[in-house]
Amino acid sequence: MKKIFIIILFFTSVIIFSSCGRSRILTYNLWRTITESPELVINKIENPVKDSVRLSVLWAGHSTVLLQMYDKVILFDPFFENHFALVFTRKLETGLLYENLSKLDLIVITHSHFDHLSFYSLEELEENFPHTDLIFPAGVEEFMPNFDFNMHRIDTAGVFSGNYFGKTNLIKGIKITPVYAVHTGGRYAIDSYLWRLQGHSGFILEYKDICVYFAGDTGYDENAFKKIGEKFNIELALIPIGPCRDCEEKGFLYHTSVMEAVKLFQDIKAKKMIPIHYGAIEYMNDPNVPMYVLEQLITKSDSLNYLKDRIFILKEGEQIIF
């Protein structure tokens, strides 16, 4: 009965709040869900957790990232299933076999939307890594089942009151700070975009001499990101670049365009960037369009050419060791 209610709520939200263009996107993806399966990722890494590494990143596709800082292994927004919201089908399957993880210290959820808070994915991880520390911003608990993880609800009181970052938490020796994101909480579209529930944030993770920024989903706010850049000495930033209609212009209210993602990268003064949140789900065009635009910007634009050695574009399932 609950699943039926969720389906009705989802489709009602789409009908009420979607433009004709978004309705076409929904219809197209529903047809793909019925008729197609995701393409396969070839040569998935069998041993993604390394014995001796300072910093490594494996991009599993969409916003799922496996991060290793020395001996600490962190998984961001795990989304392993082939569908989300019962309608959208991945163009490409996940690039990470969670069965190949030899350890997992921390799971980070940035917000409760279907493609970031995946119950199926957490259930699979729960079997292999019970009692792992799971962190999420305040508000996500409204949608979080009672998993067998060590749950950490992160207070975001200071994040949205003009400070742009909240209280630092120490978990497993890792300093974790919630930071500002232009997005929403909620889960079923109507609660996200009508009531605009909170329950979202980006995160700064600091361990030993490494500082990593994971943006989650966010729109662009120059003041906020410059403040975050002044506060933290960020080595690596994981920033969303899609979806976007005109990727070289202003993005959606809650998602940065490619150009805005580059501005965000510049604002926070990070040394390196890896783009995320593209490639898996088709919205209004080929899901790889943001990547193509980013490649063009940093190779063809004289003003941005200096970034080409600092922005690392990975393939799904690819791992880079710094």
C-alpha positions in Angstrom: 0.0 0.0 0.0 2.9 2.4 0.8 4.5 1.7 -2.5 1.3 2.5 -4.3 0.9 5.7 -2.4 4.5 6.7 -3.3 3.9 6.0 -7.0 0.7 8.1 -7.0 2.4 10.9 -5.1 5.3 10.9 -7.6 3.2 11.1 -10.7 0.9 13.7 -9.1 3.9 15.8 -8.4 5.1 15.5 -12.0 1.7 16.4 -13.4 1.3 19.5 -11.2 4.8 20.9 -11.3 6.3 19.8 -14.6 6.3 21.8 -17.8 5.5 20.1 -21.1 9.3 19.6 -21.6 9.6 17.8 -18.3 6.6 15.7 -19.1 8.3 14.5 -22.3 11.4 13.6 -20.2 9.2 11.6 -17.9 7.5 9.8 -20.8 10.8 9.1 -22.6 12.4 7.6 -19.4 9.3 5.6 -18.6 9.5 4.0 -22.1 13.2 3.3 -21.6 12.5 1.7 -18.3 10.0 -0.7 -20.0 12.1 -1.5 -23.1 15.8 -1.0 -22.3 18.5 -2.0 -19.8 21.6 0.0 -18.8 24.8 -0.4 -20.8 27.5 -2.4 -19.1 30.7 -0.9 -17.6 33.7 -3.0 -18.8 36.7 -3.8 -16.6 35.4 -2.8 -13.2 38.2 -2.5 -10.6 38.5 -5.7 -8.5 40.5 -4.2 -5.7 39.4 -0.5 -5.3 40.7 -0.2 -1.7 44.5 0.2 -1.8 47.0 -0.9 0.9 49.1 2.2 0.7 47.7 5.4 -0.8 47.5 9.0 0.2 44.4 10.0 -1.8 42.4 8.1 -4.4 39.0 8.6 -6.1 36.9 6.1 -7.9 33.9 7.6 -9.7 31.1 4.9 -9.9 28.9 7.1 -12.0 26.3 9.8 -11.3 27.2 11.1 -7.8 28.6 7.9 -6.3 32.2 8.3 -5.3 34.6 6.0 -3.5 37.2 8.2 -1.7 40.3 6.9 0.1 42.3 9.2 2.3 45.3 7.1 3.7 43.6 4.3 5.6 40.1 5.8 5.6 37.6 4.6 2.9 34.5 6.8 2.4 31.5 6.2 0.0 29.4 9.2 -1.1 25.8 8.9 -2.1 25.8 5.2 -3.1 23.4 4.6 -6.0 23.9 1.1 -7.4 20.5 0.2 -8.7 19.5 0.5 -12.4 16.4 2.6 -11.8 15.3 5.4 -9.5 11.9 6.8 -8.7 10.4 3.8 -10.5 10.7 5.7 -13.8 14.3 6.7 -14.6 16.6 4.1 -16.0 20.4 4.5 -16.0 22.0 4.8 -19.4 25.1 3.2 -17.9 25.3 0.8 -14.9 27.3 1.6 -11.8 31.0 1.5 -12.2 31.7 0.0 -8.8 31.1 -3.5 -7.5 30.4 -3.0 -3.8 31.2 -6.7 -3.3 34.8 -5.8 -4.1 35.2 -3.4 -1.2 37.5 -4.9 1.5 36.6 -2.2 4.0 34.3 0.8 4.4 34.7 3.3 7.2 32.1 5.9 6.3 29.0 6.4 4.2 27.9 9.9 3.4 24.4 10.9 2.2 24.0 14.5 1.1 20.2 14.5 0.8 17.2 12.3 0.4 16.4 12.4 -3.3 16.1 9.0 -4.9 19.4 9.2 -6.8 21.3 10.0 -3.6 19.5 8.1 -0.9 19.1 4.7 -2.4 17.5 2.2 0.0 18.5 -0.7 -2.1 22.1 0.3 -2.2 22.2 0.9 1.6 20.6 -2.5 2.2 23.3 -4.2 0.1 26.1 -2.3 2.0 24.4 -3.1 5.3 24.9 -6.9 4.6 28.6 -6.5 4.0 29.4 -3.7 6.4 27.0 -3.6 9.4 27.7 -0.9 12.0 29.5 1.3 9.5 29.2 4.9 10.3 26.4 6.6 8.2 26.2 10.4 8.2 23.4 12.6 6.8 22.2 16.2 7.2 19.3 16.9 9.6 16.0 16.3 7.9 17.1 13.1 6.0 16.0 11.1 9.1 12.4 11.6 8.1 13.0 9.3 5.1 15.8 7.0 6.5 14.8 3.4 7.3 16.2 1.8 10.5 19.4 0.4 9.0 22.0 -1.5 11.0 24.5 1.4 10.7 25.9 3.8 13.3 23.7 6.7 12.4 25.0 10.3 12.6 22.5 13.1 12.1 24.6 16.1 11.3 23.2 19.4 12.6 23.0 22.0 9.8 21.8 24.9 11.9 24.6 27.2 11.0 24.8 26.3 7.3 21.7 28.2 6.2 21.9 31.2 8.5 24.5 33.2 6.7 27.6 31.3 8.0 27.6 28.8 5.1 29.2 26.1 7.2 28.1 24.3 10.4 29.7 22.6 13.4 32.6 20.2 12.7 32.0 16.6 13.8 34.8 14.1 14.5 33.9 10.6 13.3 36.4 7.8 12.9 39.2 10.4 13.2 37.8 12.3 10.2 36.6 15.9 10.6 33.3 16.3 8.9 31.7 19.8 8.4 28.4 20.4 6.6 28.5 23.3 4.2 26.1 25.3 2.2 24.3 23.9 -0.9 21.6 25.5 -3.0 19.2 22.6 -3.1 16.3 21.1 -1.2 15.5 18.2 1.0 12.4 16.1 0.8 12.0 13.0 -1.4 8.9 12.9 -3.5 9.1 16.1 -5.6 6.1 17.7 -4.1 7.7 18.0 -0.7 11.0 19.2 -2.3 9.7 21.8 -4.6 6.5 23.0 -3.0 7.3 22.8 0.7 11.1 23.2 0.0 12.0 21.0 3.0 15.6 21.3 4.3 17.6 18.2 4.7 20.5 18.8 2.4 24.1 20.0 2.5 27.6 19.6 1.0 30.4 18.2 3.2 34.0 19.1 3.9 36.1 16.1 5.0 39.5 16.6 6.6 41.9 13.8 7.5 45.6 14.3 8.3 46.8 16.7 5.7 44.0 16.2 3.2 40.8 18.3 2.8 38.1 17.2 0.4 34.9 19.0 -0.6 31.9 17.0 -1.8 29.2 19.3 -3.1 26.3 16.8 -3.4 23.7 18.6 -5.5 23.8 22.4 -5.6 23.0 25.5 -7.5 25.4 28.4 -7.6 25.9 31.1 -5.0 29.0 33.2 -5.4 29.0 34.6 -1.8 28.6 31.2 -0.2 31.3 29.4 -2.1 33.8 32.1 -1.7 33.2 32.0 2.0 33.8 28.3 2.1 37.0 28.8 0.1 38.2 31.3 2.6 37.5 28.9 5.5 39.0 25.7 4.2 42.2 24.8 2.3 40.6 22.4 -0.2 42.8 20.0 -2.1 40.1 18.2 -4.0 36.5 19.2 -5.0 33.9 16.9 -6.3 31.4 19.1 -8.1 28.2 18.4 -10.1 28.1 19.6 -13.7 24.6 18.5 -14.8 21.9 18.4 -15.7 21.9 21.6 -17.8 20.1 22.8 -21.0 22.6 25.5 -22.0 25.7 24.2 -20.1 27.7 27.4 -20.8 25.1 29.7 -19.2 23.2 29.9 -16.0 22.0 26.5 -14.6 18.8 25.5 -12.9 17.9 26.9 -9.5 19.1 23.8 -7.8 21.8 22.5 -10.1 24.9 24.2 -11.4 25.5 24.4 -15.1 29.0 23.4 -16.4 30.1 27.1 -16.4 28.8 27.6 -12.9 30.5 24.4 -11.7 33.8 25.9 -13.0 33.1 29.2 -11.2 32.3 27.2 -8.0 35.7 25.5 -8.4 37.4 28.8 -8.7 35.5 30.3 -5.8 36.5 27.6 -3.3 40.1 27.8 -4.4 40.5 24.0 -4.6 43.6 22.6 -6.1 41.9 19.8 -8.1 38.4 19.1 -9.3 36.5 15.9 -10.4 33.1 16.5 -12.1 30.1 14.3 -11.0 26.3 14.1 -11.5 26.2 13.4 -15.2 26.4 10.4 -17.5 23.9 8.1 -15.9 20.5 9.7 -16.1 19.0 11.2 -19.2 17.0 14.4 -18.5 16.6 16.8 -21.4 19.5 15.7 -23.6 22.4 13.2 -23.8 23.6 12.8 -20.2 27.2 13.2 -21.3 26.6 16.6 -22.8 27.9 18.4 -19.6 31.2 16.4 -19.9 31.6 17.4 -23.6 31.0 21.0 -22.8 33.5 20.9 -19.9 36.1 19.4 -22.1 35.6 22.1 -24.7 35.7 24.9 -22.1 39.0 23.9 -20.5 40.7 23.1 -23.8 39.4 25.8 -26.1 38.8 28.8 -23.9 41.8 31.0 -23.4 40.5 32.2 -20.0 40.0 28.7 -18.7 42.8 26.8 -20.4 44.9 27.0 -17.2 42.4 24.6 -15.5 42.9 21.7 -17.9 45.7 20.2 -15.7 43.6 20.6 -12.5 40.2 19.2 -13.7 40.2 15.4 -14.0 37.4 13.9 -16.0 36.9 10.2 -15.2 35.1 7.4 -16.9 32.5 5.5 -14.9 34.5 2.9 -12.8 37.8 4.7 -13.3 40.0 5.3 -10.3 42.7 8.0 -10.0 45.4 8.0 -7.4 47.0 11.3 -6.5 
